[in-house]
């Protein structure tokens, strides 16, 4: 899988139909390969999440976007997702699950959460492809912002990793993240709460190039 520059993380507080429209609009606005959606839903029943992921797979396939599934390797396999994101602490779906995920699906692109430098070190040691470094800027309920310096550190510790900036990133600070070493931006509110998510996505994408 070609790592997308923009990765939208779904949020169950938004209606599925709204998320699907945003994915469709952003996917159509960017060049194929530039955008991806990460299905993350710990609240709805598994069968509902499965159906939602299948619909997003159809949408992303139609516009050349990637689909990544959070934590559930079986779901990722069943909907033909391009990647798997392992979040949480080691032993709870975190980086200790990378080897197991590789055995289950050797070709799957795997990203992991990195809330500190130790998370990046674990990602490197486990053979992950990418890290979502957070929180970069102020984000409700996510603790103190780590700032762009966290991206600089992640880049130094994992020169071969694809580094995503996550947490409070929008078009106004995407260029700063890129300069600090981010390859891409992981987004939630910046796209899902936007009046014109396609325009926001184009602006962020331009800042990363």
C-alpha positions as CSV (number, residue, x, y, z in Angstrom):
1,X,0.0,0.0,0.0
2,X,1.2,3.5,-0.8
3,X,0.9,5.5,2.4
4,X,-1.7,8.2,2.0
5,X,-0.7,11.8,2.9
6,X,-4.1,12.3,4.6
7,X,-5.7,9.7,6.8
8,X,-9.2,10.3,8.1
9,X,-10.0,8.5,11.4
10,X,-13.7,7.8,11.7
11,X,-15.5,8.9,14.8
12,X,-18.7,7.2,16.0
13,X,-20.1,10.5,17.3
14,X,-20.7,11.3,13.6
15,X,-23.5,9.6,11.7
16,X,-22.2,6.9,9.3
17,X,-23.9,8.5,6.4
18,X,-22.0,11.8,7.1
19,X,-18.7,10.0,7.4
20,X,-19.3,8.2,4.1
21,X,-20.1,11.5,2.4
22,X,-16.9,13.1,3.7
23,X,-14.9,10.1,2.5
24,X,-16.5,10.3,-0.9
25,X,-16.0,14.0,-1.3
26,X,-12.4,14.0,-0.1
27,X,-11.5,11.0,-2.1
28,X,-12.8,12.6,-5.2
29,X,-11.0,15.9,-4.5
30,X,-7.5,14.4,-4.1
31,X,-5.3,12.4,-6.5
32,X,-5.5,8.6,-6.2
33,X,-3.3,7.4,-3.4
34,X,-3.3,10.7,-1.5
35,X,-6.1,9.8,0.9
36,X,-7.2,7.0,3.2
37,X,-9.8,6.3,5.8
38,X,-9.2,4.5,9.1
39,X,-12.2,2.8,10.5
40,X,-12.2,3.2,14.3
41,X,-15.3,2.4,16.3
42,X,-15.3,1.0,19.8
43,X,-18.9,1.8,20.5
44,X,-21.2,0.3,17.9
45,X,-21.9,-3.5,17.7
46,X,-19.4,-5.5,15.6
47,X,-21.9,-6.3,12.9
48,X,-22.7,-2.6,12.5
49,X,-19.0,-1.7,12.3
50,X,-18.5,-4.5,9.8
51,X,-21.2,-3.3,7.5
52,X,-19.9,0.3,7.8
53,X,-16.3,-0.8,6.9
54,X,-17.6,-2.7,3.9
55,X,-19.4,0.4,2.6
56,X,-16.2,2.5,3.1
57,X,-14.3,-0.2,1.3
58,X,-16.5,0.3,-1.7
59,X,-16.2,4.1,-1.5
60,X,-12.5,4.2,-1.1
61,X,-12.0,1.6,-3.9
62,X,-14.1,3.8,-6.3
63,X,-11.8,6.8,-5.8
64,X,-8.4,5.2,-5.4
65,X,-8.2,5.8,-1.6
66,X,-6.9,3.4,1.0
67,X,-8.8,1.7,3.8
68,X,-7.3,0.9,7.2
69,X,-9.1,-0.9,10.0
70,X,-8.4,-0.3,13.7
71,X,-7.2,-3.3,15.7
72,X,-9.5,-6.0,14.1
73,X,-7.3,-8.2,11.8
74,X,-10.2,-10.4,10.9
75,X,-12.3,-7.5,9.8
76,X,-9.4,-6.0,7.8
77,X,-9.1,-9.3,6.0
78,X,-12.8,-9.7,5.4
79,X,-13.3,-6.3,3.8
80,X,-10.0,-6.4,1.9
81,X,-8.6,-3.5,3.8
82,X,-5.2,-2.2,2.7
83,X,-3.9,-1.7,6.3
84,X,-4.3,-2.3,9.9
85,X,-3.8,0.2,12.7
86,X,-2.8,-1.2,16.2
87,X,-3.6,1.4,18.9
88,X,-3.5,1.3,22.6
89,X,-0.9,0.1,25.0
90,X,1.3,-3.0,24.4
91,X,-0.7,-6.1,25.1
92,X,-4.0,-4.2,24.4
93,X,-3.8,-4.1,20.6
94,X,-0.6,-2.1,20.6
95,X,2.8,-2.7,19.1
96,X,3.2,-6.2,20.6
97,X,0.5,-7.3,18.1
98,X,2.5,-6.4,15.0
99,X,4.2,-9.8,14.7
100,X,0.9,-11.6,15.0
101,X,-0.7,-9.3,12.4
102,X,2.2,-9.9,10.1
103,X,1.8,-13.7,10.4
104,X,-2.0,-13.3,9.7
105,X,-1.5,-11.1,6.7
106,X,2.1,-10.6,5.5
107,X,1.2,-8.0,2.9
108,X,-0.8,-5.8,5.2
109,X,0.4,-2.3,5.9
110,X,0.6,-1.8,9.7
111,X,0.5,1.5,11.6
112,X,0.7,1.9,15.4
113,X,0.0,4.6,17.9
114,X,2.9,6.4,19.5
115,X,2.0,8.7,22.4
116,X,5.7,9.1,23.4
117,X,9.2,8.3,22.2
118,X,9.0,4.8,23.7
119,X,6.0,4.1,21.4
120,X,8.1,5.0,18.4
121,X,11.0,2.8,19.6
122,X,8.5,-0.1,20.0
123,X,7.2,0.5,16.5
124,X,10.7,0.3,15.1
125,X,11.5,-2.8,17.0
126,X,8.3,-4.5,16.0
127,X,8.6,-3.8,12.3
128,X,5.6,-1.5,11.9
129,X,5.3,0.5,8.8
130,X,4.0,3.7,10.3
131,X,3.4,5.6,13.5
132,X,0.6,8.0,14.4
133,X,2.3,10.5,16.7
134,X,0.0,12.3,19.1
135,X,-1.2,14.6,20.4
136,X,0.7,17.3,18.4
137,X,-1.6,20.2,19.2
138,X,-4.3,20.7,21.9
139,X,-7.0,18.0,21.6
140,X,-9.9,17.6,24.0
141,X,-9.3,14.7,26.4
142,X,-5.9,13.7,25.0
143,X,-3.5,15.2,27.5
144,X,-0.9,17.9,27.0
145,X,0.1,18.8,23.5
146,X,3.5,17.5,22.6
147,X,4.2,20.0,19.8
148,X,6.1,19.5,16.5
149,X,9.2,18.4,18.5
150,X,7.5,15.1,19.0
151,X,7.5,14.6,15.2
152,X,11.2,15.6,15.0
153,X,12.0,13.0,17.6
154,X,9.9,10.3,15.9
155,X,11.7,11.0,12.6
156,X,15.1,10.7,14.3
157,X,14.1,7.5,16.1
158,X,12.4,5.9,13.1
159,X,13.9,7.1,9.9
160,X,12.3,4.4,7.9
161,X,8.8,4.8,9.4
162,X,6.0,6.7,7.8
163,X,5.2,9.4,10.4
164,X,1.8,10.8,10.8
165,X,0.9,13.9,12.9
166,X,-2.3,13.4,14.9
167,X,-4.1,15.8,17.2
168,X,-5.4,19.2,16.5
169,X,-3.8,19.5,13.0
170,X,-5.5,21.6,10.4
171,X,-4.5,23.5,7.2
172,X,-3.0,26.3,9.3
173,X,-0.3,24.1,10.9
174,X,0.1,21.2,8.4
175,X,3.2,22.8,6.9
176,X,4.8,23.1,10.3
177,X,4.2,19.4,10.9
178,X,5.8,18.6,7.5
179,X,8.8,20.7,8.3
180,X,9.2,18.8,11.6
181,X,9.3,15.5,9.8
182,X,5.7,14.3,9.3
183,X,5.0,12.4,6.1
184,X,1.3,12.7,6.5
185,X,-1.5,14.0,8.7
186,X,-4.1,11.9,10.5
187,X,-7.4,13.9,11.0
188,X,-10.7,13.7,12.7
189,X,-12.4,17.0,13.4
190,X,-10.6,18.9,10.7
191,X,-12.5,17.0,8.1
192,X,-15.6,15.6,9.8
193,X,-16.6,19.0,11.2
194,X,-15.7,21.0,8.1
195,X,-18.3,22.9,6.0
196,X,-16.3,22.0,2.9
197,X,-14.1,18.9,3.7
198,X,-12.8,18.7,0.2
199,X,-11.4,22.2,0.3
200,X,-9.8,21.6,3.7
201,X,-8.2,18.3,2.4
202,X,-6.8,20.1,-0.7
203,X,-5.3,22.8,1.5
204,X,-3.6,20.2,3.8
205,X,-2.5,18.1,0.9
206,X,-0.9,21.1,-0.7
207,X,1.0,22.0,2.5
208,X,2.5,18.5,2.6
209,X,3.9,18.6,-0.9
